[in-house]
Amino acid sequence: MHYKETAQAGNSYLHLWDVASEKAFDGGFLLTTTSFPAGTEIVPKGTFLRGDLVNRTAVPVKTVVLAAAVLTTDTEVKIKKGHNLIATDKIGTATASVTVGTIDTSDDDYDVITIVADALGALADGAVLQSHDASGVIVPNGLLHRDVEIDDETPCSIVFRADGIVTSRLPQPVSPAIETALKDCQFLNI
């Protein structure tokens, strides 16, 4: 076991959920870090994870918020900053998905990904897109228990139950599919 000491900076505690109510899966998981953008050093507490309970690995379930509505004729999707997408990620809605190519980060207010017209259908401003794979939407089975520092082997714990999760303080937006999948979690939309 490796011991790491990380210096505290700023507000050392941000209430994300009622810690007395949390339940985590027994044992730990090895976090797959190759799907995070280059330069990512810390994965924040509350990141959605899909843990493999047999192989003891965990992968992030990514979500993004649209910064503008998408019409069926649009070939660009504007997404809010603060996401952890990389080229090759697959994101979408319950019925449609796209593979992320180049992410244009030149605008100060939002990032842009290019799509084929009508690939996602029409979507409202503020809609949440989520990770996909060949079988459809990937849903998490928990949240990252605490901030973890990325290294060669990044261990983590996954919380599958918690009360009073403050959605506005999570590091990523919550989609309806995630709320449904995490049935033992109480999300407060504040």
C-alpha positions in Angstrom: 0.0 0.0 0.0 1.3 3.4 -0.9 0.9 6.4 1.4 0.6 9.8 -0.1 0.4 13.1 1.6 -1.4 15.9 -0.3 -1.3 19.5 0.9 -4.7 21.1 1.6 -5.6 24.3 -0.2 -8.6 26.5 0.0 -11.9 25.2 1.4 -10.9 21.8 2.8 -14.5 20.5 3.0 -17.3 20.9 0.6 -20.5 19.2 1.6 -21.5 16.8 -1.3 -23.6 14.4 0.7 -24.4 13.1 4.2 -21.3 11.1 5.0 -23.1 9.3 7.8 -25.5 7.7 5.3 -22.9 6.6 2.7 -22.2 3.0 1.9 -19.3 1.8 -0.2 -18.6 -1.4 -2.0 -16.3 -3.7 0.0 -12.7 -3.7 -1.1 -11.2 -1.3 -3.6 -11.1 -0.7 -7.3 -8.4 0.2 -9.8 -9.4 3.4 -11.5 -8.9 3.4 -15.3 -7.2 6.7 -15.8 -6.5 6.5 -19.6 -9.9 8.0 -20.3 -9.2 11.3 -18.6 -7.8 14.3 -20.5 -4.0 14.6 -20.6 -2.7 16.6 -17.7 -5.5 15.5 -15.3 -3.8 15.1 -11.9 -6.8 14.7 -9.5 -10.1 13.0 -10.1 -12.6 14.8 -7.8 -14.9 13.2 -5.2 -18.3 12.6 -6.6 -17.2 11.6 -10.1 -19.6 8.9 -11.5 -18.0 5.5 -11.8 -19.0 2.1 -13.2 -17.2 -0.4 -11.1 -16.6 -4.0 -12.3 -17.3 -6.0 -9.1 -15.5 -9.1 -10.5 -12.3 -7.6 -12.0 -12.3 -4.7 -9.4 -11.8 -2.0 -12.0 -13.7 1.3 -12.3 -14.2 3.5 -15.3 -15.6 7.1 -15.3 -19.1 7.7 -16.6 -18.9 11.1 -18.3 -21.6 13.7 -18.6 -21.8 17.1 -20.2 -24.3 19.9 -20.3 -25.3 21.6 -23.6 -24.4 25.3 -23.7 -26.9 25.9 -26.5 -29.8 24.0 -28.0 -29.1 21.6 -30.8 -31.2 21.6 -34.0 -31.5 18.6 -36.3 -29.6 20.7 -38.9 -26.7 21.6 -36.6 -23.2 20.1 -37.2 -21.7 21.6 -34.0 -22.6 20.9 -30.4 -21.7 23.6 -27.8 -21.0 22.1 -24.4 -20.2 23.8 -21.1 -16.7 24.0 -19.9 -15.5 21.8 -17.0 -16.1 18.4 -18.7 -13.6 15.6 -18.9 -14.2 14.5 -22.4 -11.4 13.3 -24.7 -11.5 12.5 -28.5 -12.8 8.9 -28.9 -15.3 9.2 -26.1 -18.8 8.3 -27.1 -21.6 10.4 -25.7 -25.3 10.9 -26.3 -28.9 10.6 -25.2 -31.0 7.5 -24.4 -31.6 7.1 -28.1 -28.7 8.5 -30.0 -24.9 8.9 -29.6 -21.9 10.4 -31.3 -18.1 9.7 -31.1 -16.2 12.8 -29.9 -13.6 14.0 -32.4 -11.6 17.1 -32.0 -12.8 19.4 -29.1 -12.5 23.1 -30.0 -11.7 24.9 -26.7 -11.0 28.3 -28.2 -14.2 30.0 -26.9 -14.0 31.2 -23.3 -17.7 30.3 -22.6 -18.1 26.8 -24.1 -16.3 24.1 -26.0 -17.5 22.7 -29.4 -17.6 19.2 -30.9 -18.5 18.5 -34.5 -21.2 16.1 -35.4 -23.1 14.9 -38.5 -26.4 16.8 -38.9 -29.3 15.1 -37.0 -27.0 12.6 -35.2 -28.4 13.5 -31.8 -31.8 14.9 -33.0 -33.1 18.1 -31.5 -32.0 18.9 -27.9 -32.8 21.7 -25.5 -30.2 24.1 -24.0 -29.1 22.6 -20.7 -29.7 19.0 -21.8 -27.3 16.4 -20.4 -25.4 14.0 -22.6 -23.8 10.9 -21.1 -21.3 8.2 -21.9 -22.3 5.4 -24.3 -20.9 2.1 -25.5 -22.0 -0.4 -28.1 -25.0 -1.5 -26.0 -26.2 2.1 -25.3 -26.0 4.5 -22.3 -23.5 3.6 -19.7 -24.9 4.0 -16.2 -22.7 4.3 -13.1 -23.1 2.1 -10.0 -21.7 4.7 -7.7 -19.7 7.8 -7.0 -16.0 8.3 -6.3 -15.6 8.3 -2.5 -12.9 10.9 -2.2 -10.5 12.9 -4.4 -7.8 10.6 -5.9 -4.5 11.5 -7.3 -3.7 9.9 -10.7 -0.6 7.7 -10.8 0.5 4.4 -12.4 -2.1 2.5 -10.3 -4.9 4.6 -8.9 -6.9 2.9 -6.2 -10.4 4.1 -5.4 -13.6 3.3 -3.5 -17.1 3.6 -4.9 -20.0 4.9 -2.8 -23.3 3.2 -4.0 -25.6 4.8 -1.4 -25.8 8.3 0.1 -28.5 10.7 1.2 -28.6 14.4 0.5 -26.4 14.5 -2.6 -26.2 18.2 -3.6 -26.2 18.0 -7.4 -24.9 21.5 -7.9 -21.7 20.6 -6.0 -20.9 17.5 -7.9 -18.0 17.7 -10.4 -20.4 16.8 -13.3 -24.1 17.1 -14.1 -26.6 14.4 -13.3 -28.7 12.9 -16.1 -32.1 11.3 -15.6 -30.6 7.9 -16.5 -28.0 8.3 -13.6 -30.7 9.3 -11.1 -32.6 6.1 -12.1 -29.5 3.9 -12.0 -28.4 5.1 -8.6 -31.6 4.2 -6.9 -30.0 4.1 -3.4 -28.8 7.7 -3.7 -30.9 10.6 -2.8 -30.2 13.6 -5.2 -31.1 17.1 -4.0 -31.5 19.4 -7.0 -30.1 22.4 -5.3 
